[in-house]
Amino acid sequence: MTEMLKTKNQLVPLLFTIAILMAGCANQSGSQQAGQSNKQAQSSPKPSRSPLTEFESRLQFVRNGNYTYIWVLSRKDGKPFDMVDGEFLRKNAPQVVDWVKADEQGTRFIAGTNFDLEQGSMELIKKRFVVEDYSNK
């Protein structure tokens, strides 16, 4: 009987050790699988945004100026702005801080300001130009 007790006393710690080792191995393989899926998720290509158009890029430049009001102006006949147009706008919209050519042809300009031209000479400007409001858009 004492021999049987001795075997049981040796068997319990042995079984306990085996159970701990098995649990550790299972845990380790689970964490390896999780690590592999994390690596796969990190390495998988993210959908990229399409590059900004010329207009969007220039509009973003003006928006980065944190202006309250942003307008896009173009001539009603669709032709490029000329010196007379520039003089007219400098005279009737002196509050505009940034004038950015919206396209290489010079047919549209983006205006950025913190002054509401509607309170000033916007009606006069609208008689001569097509005006699109891009404030808060």
MODELLER restraints for C-alpha pairs under 7 A, 6 or more apart:
rsr = mdl.restraints
at = mdl.atoms
rsr.add(forms.Gaussian(group=physical.xy_distance, feature=features.Distance(at['CA:54:A'], at['CA:103:A']), mean=6.69, stdev=0.5))
rsr.add(forms.Gaussian(group=physical.xy_distance, feature=features.Distance(at['CA:55:A'], at['CA:102:A']), mean=5.28, stdev=0.5))
rsr.add(forms.Gaussian(group=physical.xy_distance, feature=features.Distance(at['CA:55:A'], at['CA:103:A']), mean=6.27, stdev=0.5))
rsr.add(forms.Gaussian(group=physical.xy_distance, feature=features.Distance(at['CA:58:A'], at['CA:102:A']), mean=6.08, stdev=0.5))
rsr.add(forms.Gaussian(group=physical.xy_distance, feature=features.Distance(at['CA:59:A'], at['CA:110:A']), mean=6.92, stdev=0.5))
rsr.add(forms.Gaussian(group=physical.xy_distance, feature=features.Distance(at['CA:62:A'], at['CA:112:A']), mean=6.19, stdev=0.5))
rsr.add(forms.Gaussian(group=physical.xy_distance, feature=features.Distance(at['CA:67:A'], at['CA:112:A']), mean=5.70, stdev=0.5))
rsr.add(forms.Gaussian(group=physical.xy_distance, feature=features.Distance(at['CA:67:A'], at['CA:113:A']), mean=5.26, stdev=0.5))
rsr.add(forms.Gaussian(group=physical.xy_distance, feature=features.Distance(at['CA:67:A'], at['CA:114:A']), mean=5.32, stdev=0.5))
rsr.add(forms.Gaussian(group=physical.xy_distance, feature=features.Distance(at['CA:68:A'], at['CA:113:A']), mean=6.35, stdev=0.5))
rsr.add(forms.Gaussian(group=physical.xy_distance, feature=features.Distance(at['CA:68:A'], at['CA:114:A']), mean=4.80, stdev=0.5))
rsr.add(forms.Gaussian(group=physical.xy_distance, feature=features.Distance(at['CA:68:A'], at['CA:135:A']), mean=6.50, stdev=0.5))
rsr.add(forms.Gaussian(group=physical.xy_distance, feature=features.Distance(at['CA:69:A'], at['CA:112:A']), mean=5.92, stdev=0.5))
rsr.add(forms.Gaussian(group=physical.xy_distance, feature=features.Distance(at['CA:69:A'], at['CA:113:A']), mean=5.39, stdev=0.5))
rsr.add(forms.Gaussian(group=physical.xy_distance, feature=features.Distance(at['CA:69:A'], at['CA:114:A']), mean=5.73, stdev=0.5))
rsr.add(forms.Gaussian(group=physical.xy_distance, feature=features.Distance(at['CA:69:A'], at['CA:116:A']), mean=6.60, stdev=0.5))
rsr.add(forms.Gaussian(group=physical.xy_distance, feature=features.Distance(at['CA:69:A'], at['CA:135:A']), mean=4.84, stdev=0.5))
rsr.add(forms.Gaussian(group=physical.xy_distance, feature=features.Distance(at['CA:70:A'], at['CA:110:A']), mean=6.94, stdev=0.5))
rsr.add(forms.Gaussian(group=physical.xy_distance, feature=features.Distance(at['CA:70:A'], at['CA:111:A']), mean=5.52, stdev=0.5))
rsr.add(forms.Gaussian(group=physical.xy_distance, feature=features.Distance(at['CA:70:A'], at['CA:112:A']), mean=4.67, stdev=0.5))
rsr.add(forms.Gaussian(group=physical.xy_distance, feature=features.Distance(at['CA:70:A'], at['CA:113:A']), mean=6.59, stdev=0.5))
rsr.add(forms.Gaussian(group=physical.xy_distance, feature=features.Distance(at['CA:70:A'], at['CA:133:A']), mean=6.23, stdev=0.5))
rsr.add(forms.Gaussian(group=physical.xy_distance, feature=features.Distance(at['CA:70:A'], at['CA:134:A']), mean=5.09, stdev=0.5))
rsr.add(forms.Gaussian(group=physical.xy_distance, feature=features.Distance(at['CA:70:A'], at['CA:135:A']), mean=4.74, stdev=0.5))
rsr.add(forms.Gaussian(group=physical.xy_distance, feature=features.Distance(at['CA:71:A'], at['CA:110:A']), mean=5.74, stdev=0.5))
rsr.add(forms.Gaussian(group=physical.xy_distance, feature=features.Distance(at['CA:71:A'], at['CA:111:A']), mean=5.15, stdev=0.5))
rsr.add(forms.Gaussian(group=physical.xy_distance, feature=features.Distance(at['CA:71:A'], at['CA:112:A']), mean=6.78, stdev=0.5))
rsr.add(forms.Gaussian(group=physical.xy_distance, feature=features.Distance(at['CA:71:A'], at['CA:131:A']), mean=6.46, stdev=0.5))
rsr.add(forms.Gaussian(group=physical.xy_distance, feature=features.Distance(at['CA:71:A'], at['CA:132:A']), mean=5.49, stdev=0.5))
rsr.add(forms.Gaussian(group=physical.xy_distance, feature=features.Distance(at['CA:71:A'], at['CA:133:A']), mean=4.63, stdev=0.5))
rsr.add(forms.Gaussian(group=physical.xy_distance, feature=features.Distance(at['CA:71:A'], at['CA:134:A']), mean=5.39, stdev=0.5))
rsr.add(forms.Gaussian(group=physical.xy_distance, feature=features.Distance(at['CA:71:A'], at['CA:135:A']), mean=6.92, stdev=0.5))
rsr.add(forms.Gaussian(group=physical.xy_distance, feature=features.Distance(at['CA:72:A'], at['CA:108:A']), mean=6.61, stdev=0.5))
rsr.add(forms.Gaussian(group=physical.xy_distance, feature=features.Distance(at['CA:72:A'], at['CA:109:A']), mean=5.58, stdev=0.5))
rsr.add(forms.Gaussian(group=physical.xy_distance, feature=features.Distance(at['CA:72:A'], at['CA:110:A']), mean=4.43, stdev=0.5))
rsr.add(forms.Gaussian(group=physical.xy_distance, feature=features.Distance(at['CA:72:A'], at['CA:111:A']), mean=6.18, stdev=0.5))
rsr.add(forms.Gaussian(group=physical.xy_distance, feature=features.Distance(at['CA:72:A'], at['CA:131:A']), mean=5.77, stdev=0.5))
rsr.add(forms.Gaussian(group=physical.xy_distance, feature=features.Distance(at['CA:72:A'], at['CA:132:A']), mean=5.06, stdev=0.5))
rsr.add(forms.Gaussian(group=physical.xy_distance, feature=features.Distance(at['CA:72:A'], at['CA:133:A']), mean=6.55, stdev=0.5))
rsr.add(forms.Gaussian(group=physical.xy_distance, feature=features.Distance(at['CA:73:A'], at['CA:108:A']), mean=5.52, stdev=0.5))
rsr.add(forms.Gaussian(group=physical.xy_distance, feature=features.Distance(at['CA:73:A'], at['CA:109:A']), mean=5.28, stdev=0.5))
rsr.add(forms.Gaussian(group=physical.xy_distance, feature=features.Distance(at['CA:73:A'], at['CA:110:A']), mean=6.39, stdev=0.5))
rsr.add(forms.Gaussian(group=physical.xy_distance, feature=features.Distance(at['CA:73:A'], at['CA:129:A']), mean=6.21, stdev=0.5))
rsr.add(forms.Gaussian(group=physical.xy_distance, feature=features.Distance(at['CA:73:A'], at['CA:130:A']), mean=5.61, stdev=0.5))
rsr.add(forms.Gaussian(group=physical.xy_distance, feature=features.Distance(at['CA:73:A'], at['CA:131:A']), mean=4.73, stdev=0.5))
rsr.add(forms.Gaussian(group=physical.xy_distance, feature=features.Distance(at['CA:73:A'], at['CA:132:A']), mean=6.46, stdev=0.5))
rsr.add(forms.Gaussian(group=physical.xy_distance, feature=features.Distance(at['CA:74:A'], at['CA:107:A']), mean=5.78, stdev=0.5))
rsr.add(forms.Gaussian(group=physical.xy_distance, feature=features.Distance(at['CA:74:A'], at['CA:108:A']), mean=4.52, stdev=0.5))
rsr.add(forms.Gaussian(group=physical.xy_distance, feature=features.Distance(at['CA:74:A'], at['CA:109:A']), mean=6.54, stdev=0.5))
rsr.add(forms.Gaussian(group=physical.xy_distance, feature=features.Distance(at['CA:74:A'], at['CA:129:A']), mean=5.60, stdev=0.5))
rsr.add(forms.Gaussian(group=physical.xy_distance, feature=features.Distance(at['CA:74:A'], at['CA:130:A']), mean=5.24, stdev=0.5))
rsr.add(forms.Gaussian(group=physical.xy_distance, feature=features.Distance(at['CA:74:A'], at['CA:131:A']), mean=6.81, stdev=0.5))
rsr.add(forms.Gaussian(group=physical.xy_distance, feature=features.Distance(at['CA:75:A'], at['CA:81:A']), mean=6.94, stdev=0.5))
rsr.add(forms.Gaussian(group=physical.xy_distance, feature=features.Distance(at['CA:75:A'], at['CA:107:A']), mean=6.90, stdev=0.5))
rsr.add(forms.Gaussian(group=physical.xy_distance, feature=features.Distance(at['CA:75:A'], at['CA:129:A']), mean=4.77, stdev=0.5))
rsr.add(forms.Gaussian(group=physical.xy_distance, feature=features.Distance(at['CA:75:A'], at['CA:130:A']), mean=6.02, stdev=0.5))
rsr.add(forms.Gaussian(group=physical.xy_distance, feature=features.Distance(at['CA:76:A'], at['CA:128:A']), mean=6.92, stdev=0.5))
rsr.add(forms.Gaussian(group=physical.xy_distance, feature=features.Distance(at['CA:76:A'], at['CA:129:A']), mean=5.39, stdev=0.5))
rsr.add(forms.Gaussian(group=physical.xy_distance, feature=features.Distance(at['CA:76:A'], at['CA:130:A']), mean=5.68, stdev=0.5))
rsr.add(forms.Gaussian(group=physical.xy_distance, feature=features.Distance(at['CA:78:A'], at['CA:107:A']), mean=6.38, stdev=0.5))
rsr.add(forms.Gaussian(group=physical.xy_distance, feature=features.Distance(at['CA:79:A'], at['CA:107:A']), mean=5.76, stdev=0.5))
rsr.add(forms.Gaussian(group=physical.xy_distance, feature=features.Distance(at['CA:80:A'], at['CA:105:A']), mean=6.32, stdev=0.5))
rsr.add(forms.Gaussian(group=physical.xy_distance, feature=features.Distance(at['CA:80:A'], at['CA:106:A']), mean=4.87, stdev=0.5))
rsr.add(forms.Gaussian(group=physical.xy_distance, feature=features.Distance(at['CA:80:A'], at['CA:107:A']), mean=3.99, stdev=0.5))
rsr.add(forms.Gaussian(group=physical.xy_distance, feature=features.Distance(at['CA:81:A'], at['CA:106:A']), mean=5.95, stdev=0.5))
rsr.add(forms.Gaussian(group=physical.xy_distance, feature=features.Distance(at['CA:81:A'], at['CA:107:A']), mean=5.84, stdev=0.5))
rsr.add(forms.Gaussian(group=physical.xy_distance, feature=features.Distance(at['CA:92:A'], at['CA:121:A']), mean=6.12, stdev=0.5))
rsr.add(forms.Gaussian(group=physical.xy_distance, feature=features.Distance(at['CA:93:A'], at['CA:121:A']), mean=6.96, stdev=0.5))
rsr.add(forms.Gaussian(group=physical.xy_distance, feature=features.Distance(at['CA:95:A'], at['CA:113:A']), mean=6.55, stdev=0.5))
rsr.add(forms.Gaussian(group=physical.xy_distance, feature=features.Distance(at['CA:95:A'], at['CA:115:A']), mean=6.32, stdev=0.5))
rsr.add(forms.Gaussian(group=physical.xy_distance, feature=features.Distance(at['CA:96:A'], at['CA:111:A']), mean=6.24, stdev=0.5))
rsr.add(forms.Gaussian(group=physical.xy_distance, feature=features.Distance(at['CA:96:A'], at['CA:112:A']), mean=5.81, stdev=0.5))
rsr.add(forms.Gaussian(group=physical.xy_distance, feature=features.Distance(at['CA:96:A'], at['CA:113:A']), mean=4.76, stdev=0.5))
rsr.add(forms.Gaussian(group=physical.xy_distance, feature=features.Distance(at['CA:97:A'], at['CA:112:A']), mean=5.92, stdev=0.5))
rsr.add(forms.Gaussian(group=physical.xy_distance, feature=features.Distance(at['CA:97:A'], at['CA:113:A']), mean=5.40, stdev=0.5))
rsr.add(forms.Gaussian(group=physical.xy_distance, feature=features.Distance(at['CA:98:A'], at['CA:111:A']), mean=5.64, stdev=0.5))
rsr.add(forms.Gaussian(group=physical.xy_distance, feature=features.Distance(at['CA:98:A'], at['CA:112:A']), mean=5.02, stdev=0.5))
rsr.add(forms.Gaussian(group=physical.xy_distance, feature=features.Distance(at['CA:98:A'], at['CA:113:A']), mean=6.93, stdev=0.5))
rsr.add(forms.Gaussian(group=physical.xy_distance, feature=features.Distance(at['CA:99:A'], at['CA:109:A']), mean=6.43, stdev=0.5))
rsr.add(forms.Gaussian(group=physical.xy_distance, feature=features.Distance(at['CA:99:A'], at['CA:110:A']), mean=5.66, stdev=0.5))
rsr.add(forms.Gaussian(group=physical.xy_distance, feature=features.Distance(at['CA:99:A'], at['CA:111:A']), mean=4.81, stdev=0.5))
rsr.add(forms.Gaussian(group=physical.xy_distance, feature=features.Distance(at['CA:99:A'], at['CA:112:A']), mean=6.72, stdev=0.5))
rsr.add(forms.Gaussian(group=physical.xy_distance, feature=features.Distance(at['CA:100:A'], at['CA:109:A']), mean=5.50, stdev=0.5))
rsr.add(forms.Gaussian(group=physical.xy_distance, feature=features.Distance(at['CA:100:A'], at['CA:110:A']), mean=5.04, stdev=0.5))
rsr.add(forms.Gaussian(group=physical.xy_distance, feature=features.Distance(at['CA:100:A'], at['CA:111:A']), mean=6.60, stdev=0.5))
rsr.add(forms.Gaussian(group=physical.xy_distance, feature=features.Distance(at['CA:101:A'], at['CA:108:A']), mean=6.24, stdev=0.5))
rsr.add(forms.Gaussian(group=physical.xy_distance, feature=features.Distance(at['CA:101:A'], at['CA:109:A']), mean=4.53, stdev=0.5))
rsr.add(forms.Gaussian(group=physical.xy_distance, feature=features.Distance(at['CA:101:A'], at['CA:110:A']), mean=6.31, stdev=0.5))
rsr.add(forms.Gaussian(group=physical.xy_distance, feature=features.Distance(at['CA:102:A'], at['CA:108:A']), mean=5.21, stdev=0.5))
rsr.add(forms.Gaussian(group=physical.xy_distance, feature=features.Distance(at['CA:102:A'], at['CA:109:A']), mean=4.97, stdev=0.5))
rsr.add(forms.Gaussian(group=physical.xy_distance, feature=features.Distance(at['CA:102:A'], at['CA:110:A']), mean=5.99, stdev=0.5))
